[in-house]
Amino acid sequence: MAVKQLQTKLAIPILLLLLLTGLTPSSSQAQSLSATRSADRLFANQQYSLALKKYYKVYSKMKGNREERNRVIERLADCYRLTENYRRAIPMYEHLVRYGWVKKHPLVYLRLGDLMKMYSRFNESEKYYKLYEEAVPDDPRGKLGLTSLLLVKDWTEHPTAFQISHPKKIDSRAADYAPAFLSNNFNSIVFTSTRKESTGKELDGWTGQKFSDLFTAQKDREGKWSTPVLLDKSGNINTKNNEGDPWVNDQFNHMYFTRCKKVPDKKTGCQIYESKRIGRNWSKARLVRIMGVDTTQSVGQPTLSKDELTLIFASDKKGSLGGTDLWIATRKDKSSAFGHPFNLGKTINTLGDELFPFLRNDTVLYFSSNGHGGMGGLDIFVSKLKANGQWSQPENLRYPINSTFDDMSFIIEPKRNKGYFSSNRNGTMGKEDLYSFVIPETEFSLSGTVTNARTLFGMGNIKVELKGETGPQYSTITNDKGYYSFGNSQIRKNTDYTLLIQADDYLSQTKEFSTKKLSASKDFTENFLMEPIPSKPVVLPDILYDLGKWNLKVQYQDSLQGLVKMLRDNPGLVVELGSHTDSRGSEEENDILSQHRARSVVNYLILRGINPQRLVAKGYGERVPRTLQKNITKNGYTFKDGTTLTDAYINSLPDNSDKEEAYALNRRTDFRILRRDFKPQQAVAVTDTNFNILLTHGENEVPFSADKKNGLYVSSCLINGLQESFMYDPNNSALISVNMTIELLNEGIISKDDFIGNPEEILKNNTVANNAVLNLKEVTIGGKTIKNLQVIVSKNLFFGIVFGKQVMSNFGKYEFNTQKHLLIINGK
């Protein structure tokens, strides 16, 4: 269905299969001015079907005056588009491109981009969208069109959980659309149709179809639909005018709908009417009064709140942002007129058309739009009413609800995820058909095995704990083969989970998974390979040092992430970080060097939030040559398993390069477990290399202090695992200074890929652009972690990181206890 004014949506167009075979002008005399004016008048009055015939006659008699000929061709193309004969519209718009008309009328590019996309001619669609974006750079529709081409492919390949069906028995060869529920079991509907049984004998000058009426149909216990019949034959509702777009209250005894009166040779407005159910009949419809709206304006497609005191409707009245917008009006009681309507604003409305609103449970708004971007034509969107009274950014319902054609008039039951919508997509019987949908209940399960890494046997009788960010926690025991499972009743929607495995004499392990953003059922699998707690030192992989140096190389810091995770998963372990040198240099120098190297690793772990009381740094110098636990090949030479890299062995190597590799293997850091019974104590302050770190051992408590300059509270957090201070300013959002951002970049805590937008623009000139948006993957305060926190980079920020009230609320309920100077995160 093409984009039209409101009345179009009340009488969805039928395609006239006119006996037009081409546009080759005849040799007859030139058109008369009166014939052109007659066609233009019909077009202005939205009588597109009649205008189409007039323009064709005008064009067939035209000679010369290429400008006027092209104008008539554009009108012909528009008439075909607005009566949904898209295939005939395309060559006419292409003609306007070939003959230069588009240079002064670039909207033709946009029309072609939209139409080519409908028929999956994506390369041509991309071409025309780019041409439109170049011609009209201030109009976002060109860019949205290009984006939509990517979405079509992605969404089609990754459909949502919606399951749709096509109940063809209630559809006709005409237009069938805009349903509403008519009974409390939701098996009866009322809908709009232009089928041949509609009231009256005349055809609508816009569509070439009969004027639309309201029809009803019922579904029996076996799911079979009855043949649709007129809702009313008395003239109380259905008349010779267009009636459609019903909304029925939850008692199913009060209906609101739209009526567009027919006045010959005149553009008429549409109004909202109401009727009450009396037994099996409906009362005579009466006009719904809305302050500031008269009968010359078009308003329609009503949806109301449960108490019927709030009305949302579609209109192209003055004040609309684009073509047709959604408006809202309220009243004191059901007998009063609705007050002056207000535009729903730029969050909902666009430069395009917003139509077919449907309000679910007073807080969820579904509507159709061609201005928000999507798959093409009208797409169905959903927006939710936030606590502050504002609507959330609309979300596209994606494929299969939406298609590259027009999708509209979405309704859904108040408690179950079942409903109907309309579409003119490929495969419809008529011009628009009714489709039903259901969203199956999402169910999740989790299973896996726990295996001994040393024997590869399944480990029985092992406790597996499942912890959600909210709600109850569950645990189970593995069977004798190491198998465990959790069912649907234990795994909830929209929840982040942590799995914890603990066994005596084995390193504990955790894994994370999430049901957030999952619209379909999923069976999760998480297997664990349990490592015995090592009794001997374990060499850390790739922690190698340059000769005589102790600084921890950036490229080797990633090798410590496994150790960081192990220490976090096993909070009772106390470990020694032992560092070793090769034998070159004096013994005293090597002792000092190795101690520095061990300390560099400890400092790194502390900065990642590991309690310093769990870490012991020890330098062994050259006294403990490495004994290899496996074959290691370096530059083509293999050092054999079991070899001890003594000076005698190294000196026996024939090649100097092999000797250097052996010395490098001796320069290492390992860890060994000293204790397993560490218990957190009181908060302590640690100072290392001029970096002050506040640490707390209460899981949900973090010390804070008051800044001397402004009195704001300063506490500590983990940014992607790195401990940093932050300032709490309740009146701010989430900010980070340019200097702090650069520091995190240099330390490898964040990367260019963490910025929203083009990193080359954001990070040019060796700095960070002011107001850039940075995505922090993990922020932890008091044991509570939130993911993907977006912060704004500010060049004027005097403190490194600032969090406001809104950010802190994401961690749960929090309190700054001024007596104990503790920030307490309750996490609820």
Disulfide bonds with the S-S distance in Angstrom:
Cys260-Cys270 2.01
